[in-house]
Amino acid sequence: MQDPKDITIIGAGPTGLFGCFYAGMRGASCRIIDNLDQAGGQLTALYPEKYIFDVAGFPKVLAKDLVKGMAEQALQFKSPLHLGEKVAGLRRESENGAPLFTVVTDREEYPSRTVLIAGGIGAFTPRKLPLKDVDQWYGKGLYDRVLDPRAFAGRRVLLVGGGDSAFDWAVTLQGIAQSILMIHRRDGFRAHAATVAQVRELVAAGKMELRTFWEVKAIHGSGAIERVTLVNKKTKHEETIAIDCVLPQLGFISSLGAIAEWGLEIEKGEIKVSQIMETSIPGIFAAGDIVTYPGKLKLIATGAAEAAIAVNHAVHLINPAAKIEPGHSSNMAIFGQTED
Ligand SMILES: Cc1cc2nc3c(=O)[nH]c(=O)nc-3n(C[C@H](O)[C@H](O)[C@H](O)COP(=O)(O)OP(=O)(O)OC[C@H]3O[C@@H](n4cnc5c(N)ncnc54)[C@H](O)[C@@H]3O)c2cc1C
C-alpha cells in the first residue's frame, strides 16, 4: 500500500503533467499514473514529430520537445510518475473523517485525498494485427511497443504501418537490425513528410525495403517467429519470407474503460465538470480532453488551464485555509523569488 497523497493524477498527457507541476507549486503532494510507457499522452503516442503552433510561448514546437519541457517542469518537485499502469478501480473510504479515495491500477493501490482525472481520450492500447493467433506471438518476436532498439540487433525486422511510428522505427533501426522490410496496406502515408522522404532515400540506397498494398496473412515458427506470409491486397499474390521480429505500428485504440463505471456523470463518453473542474463526485476533479462543459475546447492550452483550476480547488478542498488563488509564480519563494 502506497502513502496517501493530496492529489493522484490519472494521465500523464499535457494536462496531467501541468496538473502535476501545479500541485508541486501549491505544495500539495502528488503522483501521476499512466497506462503508457512514456509521458506525453497523444503528443507522444500519436504525433511526436509534428509541429504544434498554438501553445503559448512557442511559435513552433515539436510535440516531443513540448513533452520534454512539460515533463521537466512537472517532475521538478519529485512527484512519482508511475508508467505502464492502467487505472481500473476506485474505492471511496475516509481518513480522519475526511474522504479518501483509493485508485486501483493493474499493479498497485494508491490512496489519495483528491483525484484529478486527466485521461484524455482514454487509455491507449496499441492496435493489434488482425490475426486469430496474434496473442501467442507476443514476446516471441512480436512487439507492438519498442522500448530498446538494441533488442533488434542483428534481427530481420518486419515493420507494419504507414504512420509516424513505423517510419521513425525504420530510420532508428538502421545499422542495428540485420534487415528491415516495411509494409503498408495503402500507398499513402500518415507519417511526417520529412521522415517519409528519409525512408525513400534509404530504400533507394538499398538499405531497406518498402512495400505498399501488402498485409500480414500469417505468422509461422516453432516457439519463436521464423517466417511470415504476406499477401498483396491488389494482386492477391502471397509470399512467405524469413523474419525474426514483427513490429506492428498500427496506432492506438482508446477507451474510458473502467473509469466510466465509477458513477461519475458522463455525457457522450466525456466527464461532466463544474466551473471548478469538479466532477459529480466531490473530491474527484477532471481536466483536458476527457471533460465536457459548455464551450469546451480540446486543446493543450485549455487542458493546462483546466488543470490549474482543478488543482487550486483541490488544494483548497483538502485545506480550506489554503487560498484558491495561487498567487504569481514570479513572486514565489519555492522558485527562489521574493515578493515584489
Ligand atoms: C494528430 C493530432 C494533432 C494535434 N495537434 C494539436 C495542436 O496543434 N494543438 C493543440 O492544442 N492540440 C492538438 N491536438 C490535441 C491535443 O493533443 C490534445 O488536446 C491533448 O493531448 C489533450 O491532453 P490530455 O492530457 O487531456 O489527454 P491525452 O494527451 O489524451 O493524455 C491522456 C493520458 O491519460 C492516459 N490514460 C487514460 N486513461 C487511463 C487509465 N485508465 N489509466 C492510466 N492512464 C490512462 C493515457 O494513456 C494518456 O497518456 C492534436 C491531437 C492530435 C491527435
The ligand as a MOL file (V3000), in Angstrom:
LIG
                    3D

  0  0  0     0  0            999 V3000
M  V30 BEGIN CTAB
M  V30 COUNTS 53 58 0 0 0
M  V30 BEGIN ATOM
M  V30 1 C -2.6960 14.4270 -34.6780 0
M  V30 2 C -3.0620 15.4100 -33.5830 0
M  V30 3 C -2.5820 16.7030 -33.6350 0
M  V30 4 C -2.9180 17.6180 -32.6260 0
M  V30 5 N -2.4460 18.8930 -32.7140 0
M  V30 6 C -2.7390 19.7910 -31.7350 0
M  V30 7 C -2.2570 21.1370 -31.8040 0
M  V30 8 O -1.5900 21.5320 -32.7540 0
M  V30 9 N -2.5760 21.9770 -30.7690 0
M  V30 10 C -3.3350 21.5850 -29.6910 0
M  V30 11 O -3.5660 22.3850 -28.7860 0
M  V30 12 N -3.8230 20.3250 -29.6290 0
M  V30 13 C -3.5490 19.4180 -30.6230 0
M  V30 14 N -4.0590 18.1580 -30.5590 0
M  V30 15 C -4.9250 17.8010 -29.4090 0
M  V30 16 C -4.0870 17.5620 -28.1600 0
M  V30 17 O -3.1300 16.5480 -28.4220 0
M  V30 18 C -4.9900 17.1520 -27.0170 0
M  V30 19 O -5.9040 18.2030 -26.7620 0
M  V30 20 C -4.1730 16.8700 -25.7640 0
M  V30 21 O -3.2980 15.7800 -25.9810 0
M  V30 22 C -5.0840 16.5470 -24.5740 0
M  V30 23 O -4.2750 16.3060 -23.4770 0
M  V30 24 P -4.7570 15.4050 -22.2370 0
M  V30 25 O -3.6110 15.3680 -21.3080 0
M  V30 26 O -6.0690 15.9230 -21.7800 0
M  V30 27 O -5.0390 13.9700 -22.8690 0
M  V30 28 P -4.0730 12.9340 -23.5930 0
M  V30 29 O -2.9970 13.6170 -24.3580 0
M  V30 30 O -5.0010 12.0410 -24.3580 0
M  V30 31 O -3.3930 12.1250 -22.4010 0
M  V30 32 C -4.1810 11.3120 -21.5800 0
M  V30 33 C -3.3130 10.2660 -20.9390 0
M  V30 34 O -4.1030 9.5490 -19.9770 0
M  V30 35 C -3.7540 8.1780 -20.0090 0
M  V30 36 N -4.8800 7.3900 -19.5020 0
M  V30 37 C -6.1660 7.4390 -19.8980 0
M  V30 38 N -6.9050 6.5590 -19.1950 0
M  V30 39 C -6.0530 5.9440 -18.3380 0
M  V30 40 C -6.2120 4.9250 -17.3660 0
M  V30 41 N -7.3900 4.3490 -17.1360 0
M  V30 42 N -5.1220 4.5230 -16.6790 0
M  V30 43 C -3.9050 5.0910 -16.8920 0
M  V30 44 N -3.7040 6.0440 -17.8070 0
M  V30 45 C -4.7670 6.4740 -18.5230 0
M  V30 46 C -3.4850 7.9070 -21.4960 0
M  V30 47 O -2.6240 6.7710 -21.6580 0
M  V30 48 C -2.7960 9.2210 -21.9300 0
M  V30 49 O -1.3940 9.1370 -21.8330 0
M  V30 50 C -3.7610 17.2230 -31.5400 0
M  V30 51 C -4.2330 15.9070 -31.4880 0
M  V30 52 C -3.9030 15.0120 -32.4890 0
M  V30 53 C -4.4260 13.5870 -32.4050 0
M  V30 END ATOM
M  V30 BEGIN BOND
M  V30 1 1 1 2
M  V30 2 1 2 3
M  V30 3 2 2 52
M  V30 4 2 3 4
M  V30 5 1 4 5
M  V30 6 1 4 50
M  V30 7 2 5 6
M  V30 8 1 6 7
M  V30 9 1 6 13
M  V30 10 2 7 8
M  V30 11 1 7 9
M  V30 12 1 9 10
M  V30 13 2 10 11
M  V30 14 1 10 12
M  V30 15 2 12 13
M  V30 16 1 13 14
M  V30 17 1 14 15
M  V30 18 1 14 50
M  V30 19 1 15 16
M  V30 20 1 16 17
M  V30 21 1 16 18
M  V30 22 1 18 19
M  V30 23 1 18 20
M  V30 24 1 20 21
M  V30 25 1 20 22
M  V30 26 1 22 23
M  V30 27 1 23 24
M  V30 28 2 24 25
M  V30 29 1 24 26
M  V30 30 1 24 27
M  V30 31 1 27 28
M  V30 32 2 28 29
M  V30 33 1 28 30
M  V30 34 1 28 31
M  V30 35 1 31 32
M  V30 36 1 32 33
M  V30 37 1 33 34
M  V30 38 1 33 48
M  V30 39 1 34 35
M  V30 40 1 35 36
M  V30 41 1 35 46
M  V30 42 1 36 37
M  V30 43 1 36 45
M  V30 44 2 37 38
M  V30 45 1 38 39
M  V30 46 1 39 40
M  V30 47 2 39 45
M  V30 48 1 40 41
M  V30 49 2 40 42
M  V30 50 1 42 43
M  V30 51 2 43 44
M  V30 52 1 44 45
M  V30 53 1 46 47
M  V30 54 1 46 48
M  V30 55 1 48 49
M  V30 56 2 50 51
M  V30 57 1 51 52
M  V30 58 1 52 53
M  V30 END BOND
M  V30 END CTAB
M  END
